[in-house]
Amino acid sequence: MLRARWASTTRALPRSSLDARRAVRAIALAAGTAVALAAAGAAFADFSGRVVAVTDGDTLTVLDGTRAVRVRLWGVDAPERGQPWSRRARDALAARAMHRDVRVETVGTDGYGRTLARVSVGGVDLAEAQLRDGMAWVFRRYTGDPALVALEEDARDARRGLWMQREPEAPWRYRERTAAARRGAWVASERRLASLPVHGARSLRAAAAALREDAAGGAGASGRSARARAHPPSALAT
């Protein structure tokens, strides 16, 4: 009975109103799709610009009009900071590209939002130049381009650049190794923190800071003295 009464009191919208609402929704959807496609097209469009910064041996910043675009050279992986030849690889890329006009042929974007691209200066491909001089590896996880592989092998055979080293560590292995070491240090510090008889939120924060400093390998004399003030020797005993 209640359902019938409710149904009798509701009034259906005129068909013209429904059609108008559907038309508005369709227009809004079409406009949103057009904007998304335009943005995607801009993100993957080729462009030219001037290099204004070089981060490392495979990453640079290109000024496209008023837009600064971080660009990762596609197909290669240069030594990370902390690795041998990292600075030399960066300097080699800077010498070729810094303050020069480049052509950027976009391939996609990486997980950090950087534009992946083939970048050339005066017709010279920067990724190929880095490989030729032994300043980078072919990033085989993403490409097996025979031309790039041949350039790397030629540099290795000639012992150019980083290939002067007896057993150079590939940057992706370096990243995996250091990430695993950081995770291990963090787990160890958390376990040690859980075992401490620390009382009060302030002492807990001080203990956590001290343990994280130990994990990072940066605990100096000041860190040790601060820890001693926060916890008596009996509290830190394990």
C-alpha positions as CSV (number, residue, x, y, z in Angstrom):
1,M,0.0,0.0,0.0
2,L,2.8,2.3,0.9
3,R,4.7,1.6,-2.3
4,A,1.6,2.3,-4.3
5,R,1.0,5.6,-2.5
6,W,4.6,6.6,-3.1
7,A,4.4,5.7,-6.7
8,S,1.3,7.8,-7.1
9,T,2.8,10.9,-5.6
10,T,6.0,10.9,-7.8
11,R,5.9,12.6,-11.2
12,A,8.0,11.4,-14.1
13,L,10.1,14.0,-15.7
14,P,9.0,15.1,-19.2
15,R,10.8,13.3,-21.9
16,S,12.2,16.5,-23.2
17,S,13.9,17.2,-19.8
18,L,15.4,13.7,-19.8
19,D,16.7,14.1,-23.3
20,A,18.2,17.5,-22.4
21,R,20.1,16.0,-19.4
22,R,21.4,13.1,-21.5
23,A,22.6,15.6,-24.1
24,V,24.4,17.7,-21.4
25,R,26.1,14.5,-20.0
26,A,27.2,13.5,-23.5
27,I,28.7,16.9,-24.2
28,A,30.6,16.9,-20.9
29,L,31.9,13.4,-21.5
30,A,33.1,14.4,-25.0
31,A,34.7,17.5,-23.7
32,G,36.5,15.6,-21.0
33,T,37.7,13.0,-23.5
34,A,39.0,15.7,-25.8
35,V,41.0,17.3,-23.0
36,A,42.5,14.0,-21.9
37,L,43.5,13.2,-25.5
38,A,45.0,16.7,-25.9
39,A,47.0,16.3,-22.7
40,A,48.2,12.9,-23.7
41,G,49.2,14.2,-27.1
42,A,51.2,17.0,-25.5
43,A,52.9,14.6,-23.2
44,F,54.0,12.3,-26.0
45,A,54.7,15.0,-28.6
46,D,58.2,15.5,-30.0
47,F,59.7,19.0,-29.3
48,S,62.9,21.0,-29.4
49,G,64.3,23.0,-26.6
50,R,67.5,24.1,-24.8
51,V,69.1,22.0,-22.1
52,V,69.2,23.9,-18.8
53,A,70.3,21.2,-16.4
54,V,72.0,17.8,-16.4
55,T,71.2,15.6,-13.4
56,D,73.4,12.6,-14.1
57,G,74.6,10.6,-17.1
58,D,71.2,9.8,-18.5
59,T,68.9,12.6,-17.2
60,L,68.6,16.2,-18.2
61,T,66.1,19.1,-18.2
62,V,65.0,20.7,-21.4
63,L,63.3,24.1,-21.6
64,D,60.4,23.8,-24.0
65,G,59.2,27.4,-24.3
66,T,58.4,28.2,-20.6
67,R,58.0,24.6,-19.6
68,A,60.9,22.7,-18.0
69,V,60.8,19.0,-19.0
70,R,62.8,16.4,-17.2
71,V,64.0,13.9,-19.8
72,R,65.4,10.5,-19.3
73,L,67.5,9.2,-22.2
74,W,65.7,6.1,-23.5
75,G,67.5,2.8,-23.8
76,V,70.5,3.5,-21.5
77,D,71.3,3.5,-17.8
78,A,74.2,5.5,-16.5
79,P,76.0,5.0,-13.1
80,E,74.1,6.2,-10.1
81,R,75.4,8.7,-7.6
82,G,77.7,6.9,-5.3
83,Q,79.0,4.6,-8.0
84,P,82.4,4.9,-9.7
85,W,82.2,7.0,-12.9
86,S,78.9,8.6,-11.9
87,R,80.4,12.1,-12.0
88,R,82.3,11.4,-15.2
89,A,79.2,10.2,-16.9
90,R,77.3,13.3,-15.9
91,D,80.1,15.6,-17.0
92,A,80.3,13.8,-20.4
93,L,76.6,14.4,-20.9
94,A,76.8,18.0,-19.8
95,A,79.7,18.6,-22.1
96,R,77.7,17.4,-25.1
97,A,74.3,19.0,-24.2
98,M,74.4,21.7,-21.6
99,H,73.1,25.1,-22.9
100,R,72.6,23.6,-26.3
101,D,69.5,23.2,-28.4
102,V,68.3,19.6,-28.6
103,R,65.6,17.6,-30.5
104,V,63.5,15.4,-28.2
105,E,61.7,12.4,-29.8
106,T,59.4,11.2,-27.0
107,V,58.9,7.5,-26.4
108,G,56.8,7.7,-23.1
109,T,57.1,8.4,-19.4
110,D,58.8,6.5,-16.6
111,G,57.6,5.8,-13.1
112,Y,59.0,9.1,-11.8
113,G,57.0,11.2,-14.4
114,R,60.1,11.9,-16.5
115,T,59.8,12.0,-20.3
116,L,61.5,9.0,-21.9
117,A,63.0,10.1,-25.2
118,R,65.7,9.8,-27.8
119,V,67.6,13.2,-27.6
120,S,69.9,14.5,-30.2
121,V,72.2,17.5,-30.5
122,G,73.2,18.5,-34.1
123,G,72.1,15.1,-35.3
124,V,74.1,13.2,-32.7
125,D,72.1,10.9,-30.5
126,L,73.1,11.5,-26.8
127,A,72.3,7.9,-25.7
128,E,74.4,6.5,-28.4
129,A,77.2,8.9,-27.6
130,Q,77.2,7.9,-23.9
131,L,77.4,4.2,-24.9
132,R,80.1,4.8,-27.5
133,D,82.3,6.5,-24.9
134,G,81.6,3.9,-22.2
135,M,79.5,6.2,-20.0
136,A,76.4,4.0,-19.8
137,W,74.9,0.5,-20.2
138,V,72.2,-0.5,-22.5
139,F,69.1,-0.8,-20.3
140,R,68.3,-4.3,-21.3
141,R,65.3,-4.6,-19.1
142,Y,63.5,-2.3,-21.6
143,T,65.3,-2.7,-24.9
144,G,67.5,-5.0,-26.8
145,D,68.1,-2.6,-29.7
146,P,71.0,-4.3,-31.7
147,A,72.5,-0.9,-32.6
148,L,72.7,0.1,-28.9
149,V,74.0,-3.3,-27.8
150,A,76.8,-3.1,-30.5
151,L,77.9,0.3,-29.2
152,E,78.1,-1.0,-25.6
153,E,80.0,-4.1,-26.7
154,D,82.5,-2.0,-28.7
155,A,83.2,0.2,-25.7
156,R,83.6,-2.8,-23.5
157,D,86.0,-4.5,-25.8
158,A,88.1,-1.3,-26.2
159,R,87.9,-0.7,-22.4
160,R,86.6,2.8,-22.8
161,G,85.2,4.8,-20.0
162,L,83.7,2.8,-17.1
163,W,84.8,-0.4,-18.8
164,M,88.3,0.4,-17.6
165,Q,87.1,-1.1,-14.3
166,R,87.6,-4.8,-13.8
167,E,84.0,-5.6,-12.8
168,P,81.8,-2.5,-13.1
169,E,78.4,-2.9,-11.4
170,A,75.4,-2.2,-13.5
171,P,73.3,0.7,-12.0
172,W,70.1,-1.4,-11.8
173,R,72.0,-4.0,-9.7
174,Y,73.4,-1.2,-7.6
175,R,69.9,0.2,-6.9
176,E,68.6,-3.3,-6.0
177,R,71.5,-3.9,-3.6
178,T,71.4,-0.6,-1.9
179,A,67.6,-0.8,-1.5
180,A,67.9,-4.2,0.1
181,A,70.6,-2.9,2.4
182,R,68.4,0.0,3.5
183,R,65.4,-2.3,4.1
184,G,67.6,-4.7,6.2
185,A,69.0,-1.8,8.3
186,W,65.5,-0.5,8.8
187,V,64.2,-3.9,10.0
188,A,67.1,-4.3,12.3
189,S,66.6,-0.9,13.8
190,E,62.9,-1.5,14.4
191,R,63.6,-4.8,16.1
192,R,66.2,-3.2,18.3
193,L,63.8,-0.4,19.1
194,A,61.1,-2.9,20.1
195,S,63.5,-4.6,22.5
196,L,64.5,-1.4,24.4
197,P,62.8,-0.6,27.7
198,V,62.0,2.9,26.6
199,H,59.4,4.9,28.7
200,G,57.5,7.9,27.4
201,A,56.8,9.2,23.9
202,R,59.7,11.6,24.0
203,S,62.2,8.9,24.9
204,L,60.7,6.7,22.2
205,R,61.2,9.3,19.5
206,A,64.8,9.9,20.7
207,A,65.5,6.2,20.6
208,A,64.0,5.9,17.1
209,A,66.1,8.8,15.8
210,A,69.3,7.4,17.3
211,L,68.6,4.0,15.8
212,R,67.8,5.4,12.4
213,E,71.0,7.4,12.5
214,D,72.9,4.2,13.2
215,A,71.1,2.5,10.3
216,A,72.2,5.3,7.9
217,G,75.8,5.0,9.2
218,G,75.8,8.7,10.3
219,A,75.9,8.4,14.1
220,G,78.8,10.6,15.2
221,A,80.0,11.8,18.5
222,S,77.1,14.2,18.9
223,G,74.6,11.5,18.1
224,R,76.2,9.2,20.7
225,S,76.2,11.8,23.4
226,A,72.5,12.7,22.7
227,R,71.6,9.1,22.9
228,A,73.5,8.7,26.2
229,R,71.5,11.7,27.7
230,A,68.2,10.2,26.5
231,H,68.9,6.7,27.8
232,P,71.1,5.6,30.7
233,P,73.6,2.8,29.9
234,S,71.3,0.2,31.5
235,A,68.5,1.1,29.1
236,L,70.7,0.6,26.0
237,A,72.2,-2.6,27.1
238,T,71.2,-5.6,24.9
